[in-house]
Amino acid sequence: MHQTPDGTGMQTLDHCSSQLNAVNSPWDQQQRNIYIVHAHDLFVSNVHYSYAV
């Protein structure tokens, strides 16, 4: 789970994406962007693995 500064956790990418409209600071924006990039990289890796098999 991705922990946010306010103590709430983001459990899904959908929830994370929904929070993008409520960003209050550049730090929050950066952290959420990093989270999305990591989630995307994991997805791409899984897709490549599926094709490799």
C-alpha distance matrix in Angstrom:
0.0 3.8 6.2 9.5 12.9 13.9 11.4 9.7 6.1 6.0 5.4 8.3 10.5 13.1 11.6 10.9 14.5 15.9 14.9 17.0 20.1 19.3 18.7 20.8 20.9 21.1 18.3 15.9 17.4 17.0 13.3 12.6 15.1 13.6 10.3 12.6 14.9 12.5 11.5 15.3 16.3 14.4 16.1 19.4 19.2 18.8 21.7 23.9 23.3 24.4 27.5 28.3 28.5
3.8 0.0 3.8 6.5 10.0 11.6 9.9 8.6 5.6 5.3 6.8 9.0 10.0 12.7 10.9 9.2 12.7 14.3 12.7 14.3 17.6 16.6 15.6 17.5 17.3 17.3 14.5 12.2 13.8 13.3 9.6 9.2 12.0 10.6 7.6 10.5 12.8 11.0 10.8 14.4 15.5 14.5 16.3 19.3 19.5 19.8 22.4 24.3 24.3 25.7 28.4 29.2 29.9
6.2 3.8 0.0 3.8 6.8 8.3 6.5 6.3 4.7 6.6 9.1 11.8 13.0 15.1 12.6 10.9 14.6 15.5 13.1 15.0 17.8 16.1 14.9 16.1 16.0 16.5 13.5 11.3 13.8 13.6 9.9 10.3 13.7 12.5 10.2 13.4 15.7 14.2 14.4 17.9 19.0 18.2 20.1 23.0 23.2 23.5 26.2 28.1 28.0 29.4 32.2 32.9 33.7
9.5 6.5 3.8 0.0 3.8 5.5 5.4 5.6 5.9 7.4 10.9 13.0 13.6 15.1 12.2 10.3 13.5 13.9 10.9 12.7 15.1 12.9 11.6 12.4 12.5 13.5 10.7 8.2 11.2 11.7 8.5 8.9 12.6 12.3 10.7 13.5 16.1 15.5 15.7 18.8 20.3 20.1 21.8 24.4 25.1 25.7 28.0 29.9 30.3 31.7 34.2 35.2 36.1
12.9 10.0 6.8 3.8 0.0 3.8 5.4 7.5 9.2 11.1 14.6 16.7 17.2 18.6 15.5 13.5 16.4 16.5 13.1 14.5 16.4 13.6 11.8 11.4 11.2 12.7 9.7 8.1 11.8 12.4 9.8 11.1 14.6 14.4 13.6 16.5 18.8 18.4 19.1 22.0 23.4 23.4 25.2 27.7 28.4 29.2 31.5 33.3 33.7 35.2 37.7 38.5 39.6
13.9 11.6 8.3 5.5 3.8 0.0 3.8 5.8 8.8 11.1 14.6 16.9 17.8 18.5 15.0 13.8 16.7 16.0 12.7 14.8 16.1 12.9 12.1 11.5 12.4 14.8 12.4 10.3 13.8 15.1 12.7 13.2 16.9 17.2 15.9 18.3 21.1 20.8 20.9 23.9 25.7 25.5 26.9 29.7 30.5 30.9 33.1 35.3 35.6 36.8 39.4 40.5 41.3
11.4 9.9 6.5 5.4 5.4 3.8 0.0 3.8 6.6 9.8 12.7 15.6 17.2 18.2 14.8 14.1 17.4 16.9 14.1 16.6 18.4 15.5 15.0 15.0 15.7 17.6 14.9 12.7 16.0 16.9 13.9 14.2 18.0 17.7 15.8 18.5 21.3 20.3 20.2 23.5 25.1 24.4 25.9 28.9 29.4 29.5 32.0 34.2 34.2 35.3 38.2 39.1 39.7
9.7 8.6 6.3 5.6 7.5 5.8 3.8 0.0 3.8 6.8 9.6 12.4 14.2 14.9 11.4 11.2 14.6 13.9 11.6 14.6 16.4 14.0 14.1 15.0 16.2 18.1 15.8 12.8 15.6 16.8 13.7 13.1 16.8 17.0 14.5 16.6 19.8 18.9 18.2 21.5 23.4 22.5 23.6 26.8 27.5 27.3 29.7 32.1 32.1 32.9 35.8 37.0 37.5
6.1 5.6 4.7 5.9 9.2 8.8 6.6 3.8 0.0 3.8 6.1 9.2 11.3 12.6 9.6 9.4 13.1 13.2 11.5 14.3 16.7 15.0 15.0 16.6 17.5 18.7 16.2 13.2 15.4 16.2 12.7 11.8 15.3 15.0 12.0 14.1 17.2 15.9 14.9 18.4 20.2 19.0 20.2 23.4 24.0 23.7 26.1 28.5 28.5 29.3 32.2 33.4 33.7
6.0 5.3 6.6 7.4 11.1 11.1 9.8 6.8 3.8 0.0 3.8 5.8 7.6 9.0 6.3 6.0 9.8 10.3 9.3 11.9 14.6 13.7 13.9 16.3 17.3 18.0 16.0 12.7 14.0 14.9 11.7 9.8 12.9 13.0 9.7 11.1 14.4 13.5 11.9 15.2 17.4 16.3 17.0 20.3 21.3 20.9 23.0 25.6 25.8 26.4 29.2 30.6 31.1
5.4 6.8 9.1 10.9 14.6 14.6 12.7 9.6 6.1 3.8 0.0 3.8 7.0 8.6 7.0 7.9 11.1 11.9 12.0 14.5 17.2 16.9 17.3 19.9 20.9 21.4 19.4 16.3 17.2 17.8 14.6 12.5 15.1 14.8 11.1 12.0 15.1 13.6 11.3 14.6 16.7 14.9 15.4 19.0 19.7 18.7 20.9 23.7 23.6 23.9 26.9 28.4 28.5
8.3 9.0 11.8 13.0 16.7 16.9 15.6 12.4 9.2 5.8 3.8 0.0 3.8 5.3 5.3 6.4 8.7 10.0 11.0 13.1 15.8 16.3 17.0 20.1 21.2 21.4 19.9 16.6 16.7 17.4 14.8 12.0 13.9 14.1 10.4 10.1 13.3 12.4 9.4 12.1 14.8 13.2 12.9 16.4 17.7 16.7 18.4 21.4 21.7 21.7 24.5 26.3 26.6
10.5 10.0 13.0 13.6 17.2 17.8 17.2 14.2 11.3 7.6 7.0 3.8 0.0 3.8 5.4 4.9 6.0 8.5 9.8 10.9 13.9 15.0 15.4 18.8 19.7 19.4 18.4 15.2 14.5 15.2 13.1 9.9 11.0 11.8 8.4 7.0 10.3 10.3 7.3 9.2 12.4 11.7 11.0 14.2 16.1 15.6 16.8 19.7 20.6 20.8 23.1 25.1 25.9
13.1 12.7 15.1 15.1 18.6 18.5 18.2 14.9 12.6 9.0 8.6 5.3 3.8 0.0 3.8 5.4 5.1 6.2 8.7 10.2 12.3 13.8 15.1 18.7 20.2 20.4 19.9 16.4 15.6 17.1 15.4 11.8 13.1 14.6 11.6 9.8 13.3 13.8 10.8 12.0 15.6 15.0 13.7 16.7 19.0 18.2 18.9 22.1 23.1 22.8 25.0 27.4 28.1
11.6 10.9 12.6 12.2 15.5 15.0 14.8 11.4 9.6 6.3 7.0 5.3 5.4 3.8 0.0 3.8 5.4 5.1 6.4 9.1 11.1 11.6 13.0 16.3 18.0 18.8 18.0 14.4 14.3 16.1 14.1 10.8 13.1 14.6 11.5 10.8 14.5 14.9 12.4 14.4 17.6 17.0 16.4 19.5 21.5 20.8 22.0 25.0 25.8 25.8 28.2 30.3 30.9
10.9 9.2 10.9 10.3 13.5 13.8 14.1 11.2 9.4 6.0 7.9 6.4 4.9 5.4 3.8 0.0 3.8 5.4 5.2 6.9 9.9 10.4 10.8 14.1 15.2 15.5 14.7 11.2 10.9 12.4 10.5 7.0 9.3 10.9 8.1 7.6 11.4 12.1 10.3 12.3 15.4 15.4 15.3 18.1 20.0 20.0 21.2 23.9 25.0 25.4 27.6 29.5 30.5
14.5 12.7 14.6 13.5 16.4 16.7 17.4 14.6 13.1 9.8 11.1 8.7 6.0 5.1 5.4 3.8 0.0 3.8 5.3 5.4 8.0 9.9 10.7 14.4 15.7 15.7 15.8 12.4 11.0 12.9 12.0 8.3 9.3 11.8 9.8 7.9 11.4 13.1 11.2 12.0 15.5 16.1 15.3 17.7 20.2 20.3 20.9 23.6 25.2 25.4 27.2 29.4 30.6
15.9 14.3 15.5 13.9 16.5 16.0 16.9 13.9 13.2 10.3 11.9 10.0 8.5 6.2 5.1 5.4 3.8 0.0 3.8 5.5 6.5 8.0 10.1 13.6 15.7 16.6 16.9 13.3 12.4 15.1 14.2 10.6 12.3 15.0 12.9 11.5 15.2 16.7 14.7 15.7 19.2 19.6 18.7 21.2 23.7 23.6 24.1 27.0 28.4 28.4 30.3 32.7 33.7
14.9 12.7 13.1 10.9 13.1 12.7 14.1 11.6 11.5 9.3 12.0 11.0 9.8 8.7 6.4 5.2 5.3 3.8 0.0 3.8 5.4 5.3 6.8 10.1 12.3 13.5 13.5 9.8 9.6 12.5 11.5 8.4 10.9 13.5 11.8 11.4 14.9 16.3 15.1 16.6 19.7 20.2 20.0 22.5 24.7 24.9 25.9 28.5 29.8 30.2 32.2 34.2 35.4
17.0 14.3 15.0 12.7 14.5 14.8 16.6 14.6 14.3 11.9 14.5 13.1 10.9 10.2 9.1 6.9 5.4 5.5 3.8 0.0 3.8 5.4 5.6 9.4 10.9 11.4 12.2 8.9 7.3 10.4 10.6 7.4 8.7 12.1 11.3 10.3 13.4 15.6 14.8 15.6 18.7 19.9 19.7 21.6 24.1 24.8 25.4 27.7 29.5 30.1 31.7 33.7 35.2
20.1 17.6 17.8 15.1 16.4 16.1 18.4 16.4 16.7 14.6 17.2 15.8 13.9 12.3 11.1 9.9 8.0 6.5 5.4 3.8 0.0 3.8 5.8 9.1 11.5 12.7 14.2 11.2 9.7 13.3 13.8 11.0 12.3 15.7 15.1 14.0 17.0 19.3 18.4 19.0 22.2 23.5 22.9 24.8 27.5 28.1 28.4 30.9 32.8 33.1 34.6 36.8 38.3
19.3 16.6 16.1 12.9 13.6 12.9 15.5 14.0 15.0 13.7 16.9 16.3 15.0 13.8 11.6 10.4 9.9 8.0 5.3 5.4 3.8 0.0 3.8 6.3 9.4 11.6 12.6 9.5 9.4 13.1 13.2 11.0 13.2 16.2 15.5 15.3 18.4 20.3 19.7 20.9 23.8 24.8 24.8 26.9 29.2 29.8 30.6 33.0 34.6 35.1 36.9 38.9 40.3
18.7 15.6 14.9 11.6 11.8 12.1 15.0 14.1 15.0 13.9 17.3 17.0 15.4 15.1 13.0 10.8 10.7 10.1 6.8 5.6 5.8 3.8 0.0 3.8 5.9 7.8 9.0 6.1 6.0 9.7 10.3 8.9 10.9 13.8 13.8 14.1 16.7 18.7 18.7 20.0 22.5 23.8 24.2 26.1 28.2 29.2 30.2 32.3 33.9 34.8 36.5 38.2 39.8
20.8 17.5 16.1 12.4 11.4 11.5 15.0 15.0 16.6 16.3 19.9 20.1 18.8 18.7 16.3 14.1 14.4 13.6 10.1 9.4 9.1 6.3 3.8 0.0 3.8 7.2 8.5 6.8 7.8 11.1 11.8 11.5 13.6 16.1 16.4 17.3 19.7 21.4 21.9 23.3 25.6 26.9 27.6 29.4 31.4 32.5 33.6 35.5 37.1 38.2 39.9 41.5 43.1
20.9 17.3 16.0 12.5 11.2 12.4 15.7 16.2 17.5 17.3 20.9 21.2 19.7 20.2 18.0 15.2 15.7 15.7 12.3 10.9 11.5 9.4 5.9 3.8 0.0 3.8 5.3 5.3 6.4 8.8 10.1 10.9 12.5 14.5 15.6 16.8 18.6 20.3 21.4 22.7 24.6 26.2 27.3 28.8 30.5 32.0 33.3 34.9 36.5 37.9 39.5 40.8 42.6
21.1 17.3 16.5 13.5 12.7 14.8 17.6 18.1 18.7 18.0 21.4 21.4 19.4 20.4 18.8 15.5 15.7 16.6 13.5 11.4 12.7 11.6 7.8 7.2 3.8 0.0 3.8 5.4 4.9 6.1 8.6 9.9 10.4 12.2 14.2 15.3 16.4 18.4 19.9 20.9 22.4 24.4 25.7 26.7 28.4 30.3 31.4 32.7 34.5 36.1 37.5 38.6 40.7
18.3 14.5 13.5 10.7 9.7 12.4 14.9 15.8 16.2 16.0 19.4 19.9 18.4 19.9 18.0 14.7 15.8 16.9 13.5 12.2 14.2 12.6 9.0 8.5 5.3 3.8 0.0 3.8 5.4 5.1 6.2 8.6 9.9 10.7 12.4 14.3 15.4 16.7 18.5 20.0 21.2 22.8 24.5 25.8 27.1 28.9 30.5 31.7 33.1 34.9 36.5 37.4 39.3
15.9 12.2 11.3 8.2 8.1 10.3 12.7 12.8 13.2 12.7 16.3 16.6 15.2 16.4 14.4 11.2 12.4 13.3 9.8 8.9 11.2 9.5 6.1 6.8 5.3 5.4 3.8 0.0 3.8 5.4 5.2 6.1 8.5 9.9 10.6 12.3 14.2 15.5 16.5 18.3 20.0 21.3 22.6 24.3 25.8 27.2 28.7 30.3 31.7 33.2 35.0 36.1 37.8
17.4 13.8 13.8 11.2 11.8 13.8 16.0 15.6 15.4 14.0 17.2 16.7 14.5 15.6 14.3 10.9 11.0 12.4 9.6 7.3 9.7 9.4 6.0 7.8 6.4 4.9 5.4 3.8 0.0 3.8 5.6 5.3 6.1 8.6 9.9 10.6 12.3 14.3 15.4 16.4 18.3 20.1 21.1 22.4 24.3 25.9 27.0 28.5 30.2 31.7 33.2 34.5 36.4
17.0 13.3 13.6 11.7 12.4 15.1 16.9 16.8 16.2 14.9 17.8 17.4 15.2 17.1 16.1 12.4 12.9 15.1 12.5 10.4 13.3 13.1 9.7 11.1 8.8 6.1 5.1 5.4 3.8 0.0 3.8 5.5 5.1 6.2 8.6 10.0 10.6 12.4 14.3 15.3 16.5 18.5 20.0 21.0 22.5 24.5 25.8 26.9 28.5 30.3 31.8 32.7 34.8
13.3 9.6 9.9 8.5 9.8 12.7 13.9 13.7 12.7 11.7 14.6 14.8 13.1 15.4 14.1 10.5 12.0 14.2 11.5 10.6 13.8 13.2 10.3 11.8 10.1 8.6 6.2 5.2 5.6 3.8 0.0 3.8 5.5 5.1 6.2 8.8 10.0 10.7 12.4 14.3 15.4 16.7 18.5 20.1 21.2 22.8 24.6 25.9 27.1 28.9 30.7 31.5 33.3
12.6 9.2 10.3 8.9 11.1 13.2 14.2 13.1 11.8 9.8 12.5 12.0 9.9 11.8 10.8 7.0 8.3 10.6 8.4 7.4 11.0 11.0 8.9 11.5 10.9 9.9 8.6 6.1 5.3 5.5 3.8 0.0 3.8 5.4 5.0 6.2 8.6 9.9 10.6 12.3 14.2 15.4 16.5 18.4 20.0 21.2 22.7 24.4 25.7 27.1 28.9 30.2 31.9
15.1 12.0 13.7 12.6 14.6 16.9 18.0 16.8 15.3 12.9 15.1 13.9 11.0 13.1 13.1 9.3 9.3 12.3 10.9 8.7 12.3 13.2 10.9 13.6 12.5 10.4 9.9 8.5 6.1 5.1 5.5 3.8 0.0 3.8 5.4 5.1 6.2 8.7 9.9 10.5 12.3 14.3 15.3 16.4 18.3 20.0 21.1 22.4 24.2 25.8 27.2 28.4 30.4
13.6 10.6 12.5 12.3 14.4 17.2 17.7 17.0 15.0 13.0 14.8 14.1 11.8 14.6 14.6 10.9 11.8 15.0 13.5 12.1 15.7 16.2 13.8 16.1 14.5 12.2 10.7 9.9 8.6 6.2 5.1 5.4 3.8 0.0 3.8 5.5 5.1 6.2 8.6 9.8 10.5 12.4 14.3 15.3 16.4 18.5 20.0 21.0 22.5 24.4 26.0 26.7 28.7
10.3 7.6 10.2 10.7 13.6 15.9 15.8 14.5 12.0 9.7 11.1 10.4 8.4 11.6 11.5 8.1 9.8 12.9 11.8 11.3 15.1 15.5 13.8 16.4 15.6 14.2 12.4 10.6 9.9 8.6 6.2 5.0 5.4 3.8 0.0 3.8 5.5 5.2 6.2 8.6 10.0 10.7 12.4 14.3 15.4 16.7 18.6 20.1 21.2 22.8 24.8 25.7 27.3
12.6 10.5 13.4 13.5 16.5 18.3 18.5 16.6 14.1 11.1 12.0 10.1 7.0 9.8 10.8 7.6 7.9 11.5 11.4 10.3 14.0 15.3 14.1 17.3 16.8 15.3 14.3 12.3 10.6 10.0 8.8 6.2 5.1 5.5 3.8 0.0 3.8 5.5 5.1 6.1 8.6 9.9 10.5 12.2 14.2 15.4 16.5 18.3 19.9 21.1 22.8 24.2 25.9
14.9 12.8 15.7 16.1 18.8 21.1 21.3 19.8 17.2 14.4 15.1 13.3 10.3 13.3 14.5 11.4 11.4 15.2 14.9 13.4 17.0 18.4 16.7 19.7 18.6 16.4 15.4 14.2 12.3 10.6 10.0 8.6 6.2 5.1 5.5 3.8 0.0 3.8 5.5 5.0 6.1 8.6 9.8 10.5 12.2 14.2 15.3 16.4 18.2 19.9 21.2 22.3 24.4
12.5 11.0 14.2 15.5 18.4 20.8 20.3 18.9 15.9 13.5 13.6 12.4 10.3 13.8 14.9 12.1 13.1 16.7 16.3 15.6 19.3 20.3 18.7 21.4 20.3 18.4 16.7 15.5 14.3 12.4 10.7 9.9 8.7 6.2 5.2 5.5 3.8 0.0 3.8 5.4 5.1 6.2 8.6 9.9 10.5 12.4 14.3 15.3 16.4 18.4 20.2 20.9 22.6
11.5 10.8 14.4 15.7 19.1 20.9 20.2 18.2 14.9 11.9 11.3 9.4 7.3 10.8 12.4 10.3 11.2 14.7 15.1 14.8 18.4 19.7 18.7 21.9 21.4 19.9 18.5 16.5 15.4 14.3 12.4 10.6 9.9 8.6 6.2 5.1 5.5 3.8 0.0 3.8 5.5 5.2 6.3 8.7 9.9 10.7 12.5 14.4 15.4 16.7 18.8 20.0 21.4
15.3 14.4 17.9 18.8 22.0 23.9 23.5 21.5 18.4 15.2 14.6 12.1 9.2 12.0 14.4 12.3 12.0 15.7 16.6 15.6 19.0 20.9 20.0 23.3 22.7 20.9 20.0 18.3 16.4 15.3 14.3 12.3 10.5 9.8 8.6 6.1 5.0 5.4 3.8 0.0 3.8 5.4 5.0 6.2 8.5 9.9 10.6 12.3 14.1 15.3 16.8 18.3 20.1
16.3 15.5 19.0 20.3 23.4 25.7 25.1 23.4 20.2 17.4 16.7 14.8 12.4 15.6 17.6 15.4 15.5 19.2 19.7 18.7 22.2 23.8 22.5 25.6 24.6 22.4 21.2 20.0 18.3 16.5 15.4 14.2 12.3 10.5 10.0 8.6 6.1 5.1 5.5 3.8 0.0 3.8 5.4 5.1 6.1 8.6 9.8 10.5 12.1 14.2 15.5 16.3 18.4
14.4 14.5 18.2 20.1 23.4 25.5 24.4 22.5 19.0 16.3 14.9 13.2 11.7 15.0 17.0 15.4 16.1 19.6 20.2 19.9 23.5 24.8 23.8 26.9 26.2 24.4 22.8 21.3 20.1 18.5 16.7 15.4 14.3 12.4 10.7 9.9 8.6 6.2 5.2 5.4 3.8 0.0 3.8 5.5 5.1 6.2 8.7 9.9 10.5 12.3 14.5 15.2 16.6
16.1 16.3 20.1 21.8 25.2 26.9 25.9 23.6 20.2 17.0 15.4 12.9 11.0 13.7 16.4 15.3 15.3 18.7 20.0 19.7 22.9 24.8 24.2 27.6 27.3 25.7 24.5 22.6 21.1 20.0 18.5 16.5 15.3 14.3 12.4 10.5 9.8 8.6 6.3 5.0 5.4 3.8 0.0 3.8 5.4 5.1 6.3 8.7 9.9 10.6 12.6 14.2 15.6
19.4 19.3 23.0 24.4 27.7 29.7 28.9 26.8 23.4 20.3 19.0 16.4 14.2 16.7 19.5 18.1 17.7 21.2 22.5 21.6 24.8 26.9 26.1 29.4 28.8 26.7 25.8 24.3 22.4 21.0 20.1 18.4 16.4 15.3 14.3 12.2 10.5 9.9 8.7 6.2 5.1 5.5 3.8 0.0 3.8 5.4 5.0 6.2 8.5 9.8 10.8 12.2 14.4
19.2 19.5 23.2 25.1 28.4 30.5 29.4 27.5 24.0 21.3 19.7 17.7 16.1 19.0 21.5 20.0 20.2 23.7 24.7 24.1 27.5 29.2 28.2 31.4 30.5 28.4 27.1 25.8 24.3 22.5 21.2 20.0 18.3 16.4 15.4 14.2 12.2 10.5 9.9 8.5 6.1 5.1 5.4 3.8 0.0 3.8 5.4 5.1 6.1 8.6 10.0 10.4 12.4
18.8 19.8 23.5 25.7 29.2 30.9 29.5 27.3 23.7 20.9 18.7 16.7 15.6 18.2 20.8 20.0 20.3 23.6 24.9 24.8 28.1 29.8 29.2 32.5 32.0 30.3 28.9 27.2 25.9 24.5 22.8 21.2 20.0 18.5 16.7 15.4 14.2 12.4 10.7 9.9 8.6 6.2 5.1 5.4 3.8 0.0 3.8 5.5 5.0 6.1 8.8 9.7 10.7
21.7 22.4 26.2 28.0 31.5 33.1 32.0 29.7 26.1 23.0 20.9 18.4 16.8 18.9 22.0 21.2 20.9 24.1 25.9 25.4 28.4 30.6 30.2 33.6 33.3 31.4 30.5 28.7 27.0 25.8 24.6 22.7 21.1 20.0 18.6 16.5 15.3 14.3 12.5 10.6 9.8 8.7 6.3 5.0 5.4 3.8 0.0 3.8 5.4 5.1 6.4 8.6 10.1
23.9 24.3 28.1 29.9 33.3 35.3 34.2 32.1 28.5 25.6 23.7 21.4 19.7 22.1 25.0 23.9 23.6 27.0 28.5 27.7 30.9 33.0 32.3 35.5 34.9 32.7 31.7 30.3 28.5 26.9 25.9 24.4 22.4 21.0 20.1 18.3 16.4 15.3 14.4 12.3 10.5 9.9 8.7 6.2 5.1 5.5 3.8 0.0 3.8 5.4 5.2 6.1 8.7
23.3 24.3 28.0 30.3 33.7 35.6 34.2 32.1 28.5 25.8 23.6 21.7 20.6 23.1 25.8 25.0 25.2 28.4 29.8 29.5 32.8 34.6 33.9 37.1 36.5 34.5 33.1 31.7 30.2 28.5 27.1 25.7 24.2 22.5 21.2 19.9 18.2 16.4 15.4 14.1 12.1 10.5 9.9 8.5 6.1 5.0 5.4 3.8 0.0 3.8 5.4 4.9 6.3
24.4 25.7 29.4 31.7 35.2 36.8 35.3 32.9 29.3 26.4 23.9 21.7 20.8 22.8 25.8 25.4 25.4 28.4 30.2 30.1 33.1 35.1 34.8 38.2 37.9 36.1 34.9 33.2 31.7 30.3 28.9 27.1 25.8 24.4 22.8 21.1 19.9 18.4 16.7 15.3 14.2 12.3 10.6 9.8 8.6 6.1 5.1 5.4 3.8 0.0 3.8 5.5 5.4
27.5 28.4 32.2 34.2 37.7 39.4 38.2 35.8 32.2 29.2 26.9 24.5 23.1 25.0 28.2 27.6 27.2 30.3 32.2 31.7 34.6 36.9 36.5 39.9 39.5 37.5 36.5 35.0 33.2 31.8 30.7 28.9 27.2 26.0 24.8 22.8 21.2 20.2 18.8 16.8 15.5 14.5 12.6 10.8 10.0 8.8 6.4 5.2 5.4 3.8 0.0 3.8 5.4
28.3 29.2 32.9 35.2 38.5 40.5 39.1 37.0 33.4 30.6 28.4 26.3 25.1 27.4 30.3 29.5 29.4 32.7 34.2 33.7 36.8 38.9 38.2 41.5 40.8 38.6 37.4 36.1 34.5 32.7 31.5 30.2 28.4 26.7 25.7 24.2 22.3 20.9 20.0 18.3 16.3 15.2 14.2 12.2 10.4 9.7 8.6 6.1 4.9 5.5 3.8 0.0 3.8
28.5 29.9 33.7 36.1 39.6 41.3 39.7 37.5 33.7 31.1 28.5 26.6 25.9 28.1 30.9 30.5 30.6 33.7 35.4 35.2 38.3 40.3 39.8 43.1 42.6 40.7 39.3 37.8 36.4 34.8 33.3 31.9 30.4 28.7 27.3 25.9 24.4 22.6 21.4 20.1 18.4 16.6 15.6 14.4 12.4 10.7 10.1 8.7 6.3 5.4 5.4 3.8 0.0
